[in-house]
Amino acid sequence: MGKVSNQSVKKFVERMNECSKRIGGGKVALDNTALRKLVRKNRETAARVVELYCAMAQSNPVYFQGALMIAVAYQVEFGDPSFMKMVHEQAKDAGAEEWLAQIDVLKEMPVPGQEPPERIAAKEWWKSSGRQDGRCDNCYRPIKRGEGYLVRGPIFEMESDFGPKSIDMGEEIICEECFRKTKGGKVWR
């Protein structure tokens, strides 16, 4: 990693603070789009700020909150979970996991390195299906046995002569690329 100046760190933190506002109870509302843009434009500085926040969090765990926000944006932008892992390990070593859970920072965050539940569900689906291959239900790319993600398909609402009807498409297997594009949620063309 290249050298990052104190000035660029200071400017990054100021801009990061502009992306969020405190809403009480130790919680922060965050403009994810603005933070992701900031991280995308300042990759090395973002990485350095995560490291600095983790160091400062050893004496004040509130800094883990900021470190996690940046680490999440970093992972989304660059596909690199290393800073998420670092923050989780540092929080665990500092005994701050319980504190972070109390302010809902870790409540919905996956454990780094753990497969998403959609991936685990797909593996189970393949075991019970008996099929050797398939196609992505979104983009129709070939999928080999054991690959892909099992997601909830759409529910179509329509009117008929007998009133409203719902057509539930059930579960679907999608490829890794479609899963990444939709962050696990289903987006239809």
Order of alpha helices (4+ residues) and beta strands (2+ residues): alpha-beta-beta-alpha-alpha-alpha-alpha-alpha-alpha-beta-beta-beta-beta-beta-beta-alpha
